[in-house]
Amino acid sequence: MSAEPLPPRLPATDLTRHRRLREQGSLDRADLEAILDAGFVCHLGVVVEGRPLVVPTVYGRDERQLYLHGSVASRSLAGGTPVCVTVTHVDGLVLARSVFEHGVNYRSAVIHGTARKVTDPEERLTGLRVLTEHTAPGQWSYARQPSRRELAATTLLALSLAEASVKIRTGAPEDGDGPDAELGLWAGVLPLTSAWGAPVTDPALPPDTPVPGHIARRGGTRHG
């Protein structure tokens, strides 16, 4: 596989060209990477036996591709077919003076491509490490790593980040200078945030088992 870095600007292809709300679109690859780094659950869309199927799954990324994994029995992870992966973060409700002008502040990415089933043993381990560290940094070196039997039961897909669409909406309602401004109604943004709670220890553990630092440090921090 080529080691050349992907260009800093996303290409505008037939699949990724912004046709509506173009002012919310971005061609900056840094925006794509920031959206991916802020989450760890995506929705994978694929056609299976002639029917569309969309499934949630965790992911991880490196500079060139997205890694997704699941059971070898999963029909959505067959590989070798065009897929679409979406990641969305909701940052707040935009509550305008009229229902028509209501909206959502959000960050979203849609990645298109042909999913490749990873079969090389070294890349499989690399991809699973990337995915694990993306979801829970520090966990790959802390927990037991996959056995041969577990690897045989796991499918890993790689999807290039070369073709993607990004949209971001921020700010206040857009009807502040229109006729509805005379109604005297409240309008604004209701922010939405999420945070990690305190770690909950497995009751099967001895009571003196410490919470590892890489997990304890995330408690109370903002997610996304």
N, C-alpha and C positions, 0 to 999 in steps of 0.2 A: 504494500500500500504506500502511496505517495506521502512524504513527510512535509510537503509544501503547505504553509499555513493558508487557511481560507482567507479570502479578501475581506477587508474591513467593512465593505459595503455589501449588503445583500442584493442579489440580482432580482430584478422585477420580471418574473416569468408569467406565463399564462395562468399559472396556479397561484402565484403570490402577489400579482399586481393589485394595488389598492384601487378598487372601483367605487366604493362608497366611503364616506367619512375619511377622505384622503388626508385631512389635516391631522388625524389621529395615527396615521401610519408612520412607520420608521423603517429606514433601510440601514440603520446603524447596527452592525453585528454586536457591538457592545451592549445594546439594549436587549437583543436576543439572549445573550449570555447572562445578563443580569436577571432576566425573567426566569430562565432555567435554574439559575443558582438560588433563587428565592423559594423554590418549591422542591418537591420530590415525588409528587404524584402527577401522572399525566393520563390522558385518555388516548388509547390507541384505536384507530379506526381502520378496518380492513374488510374486504369482501370475502366471505367464506361460503362456498357452495352457492354462489349467486346471490347471497343476501348480505346486506351491510351488518357489521358487528362492531360495536364500540365497547371497549373494556378499560377499566382503570387499572393502572399498574405503576410501580415505582420505577424510577429511572436514575441514571447518572450520566455525566458527560465528561469528555475530554475536549481538547481544542477542536476536534474535527467531527466527532460523532456522538450520538446519543446511544446509550446502552439500556436495553429493557430485558427483563427476565421473567420466567415463569415455568410452569410444569411442561414437561415434554408432551403431555396429553392435551395441552391447550391448542385449540384449533386456530386461535388468533396469532400464534407464534410460529407458524409454519415457515415463514421466511420466503424470499424469492418473489414476492408480490408487492405491488404498490401499496403504500400505507400512508396514513395521515396521523400525526401526533399533535395533540393540543395541550397547552399548559395555560391556565388562567388564574389570576389573582384578583379578587374583588377588594377594592380599597375603600369603597363607600357608596352610599346611595346619594344620587343627585336629585334633590327634591325641589322641583320648580313650582312656579305659581299655577301652572296648568299641568294636568296629567300628561298631555301630549309631549311636553318638554322634559318630563322626568327621564333620568338616565342612571348610569353607573360609572363611577370612576374605577378603572380596571387596567391591568396589564396582561396582554395575551400574546402567545406565540403559537403559530401553526407551522409544523415542519412536514414537508412532503418528500417522498423518496421511495426507493425500493429497499425493504428491510433485508439485511443479510444475516443469515444464520451463522453464528461464530462457531467454528469447529476446531480451530487450532487450539491445542491445550493451553499454550502460554497466553494467547490472547483471551481465552475464556477466563482464566484466573485474573488477568489484568482487568477485564471488563467487570467482573464481579467485585473486584476490589474498588474500582472506580464507583460502581453503583453503591456499594456499602458505605464508602467514605463520604459520598455525596449525601446520603441519607443520615448517617450517624458518624460524623468525623471521629476517628480514633478507634472505632469498633473493630476494624479489620485486624489490627494487631492485638486487640484485647481478647476477642472471642476465638473459639476454635474455628479454623478454616475448613472449607468443604472437603469431605472425603471423596474418594473415587465414586462410590455408590451415589452420593448426593449430587456430584457433578453429572453423573449419567442420567439423573432424574430431572436435570435442569436444562432449559433451553435459554440461550442468550442471543438476542438480536442486536445488531448494530445498524444504526440509521444515520446517514450522513447529514451534517448540519449545513450543507451547501445551499439548500433551497428552503427558505422559510419566510413567513410573513409575520410582521410584528405590528401590533396596534396598542396604543396607550392613550387613556383619557384621564385628564386631571382637571381640577378646578371647579368653579362654581357653576350654577345653572346659567343658561345662555339667554334667558328671557328678561334680564334685568333692565334692558333698554327698550322693551316692547310694550304694547298696549296693556299687557297683564300686570305690568309694574304698578299700575294705578289701583289694583285691587286691594292693596294693603295686606296681602297675605305673606306669611313667613316663607322664605325660600332659603335653601342652603344645602350643605352636605352633611350627611350622617356618616362619619368615618367608621370603618370596620377594621379591627386589628385582631390578631390572635397571638397567643404567647404559650410557651412551654410551661407546664406545671411542674411541681416538685416530683422527682422520681418516686415511683411506688415500687417497693421491693417485693419480689416474688415471695409469698409466704412459705414456700418450700425451702428457702435458703436459711442457713443458720442465722440467728438474729444479729450476730456480730459481723456479718459480711458487709464490708464498706461499699458504698456507691463509688464506682470509678470516677476520677476527676473529670474525664471528658464528657461524662453524662451529667454529673452534678452541676457542672458549670452552665449547662443549657437551661436549667430550671429557672423560670422567671424571665427568660430572655424572649424577645419578640421573634415570632416566626413569620417569614415572608417579607 
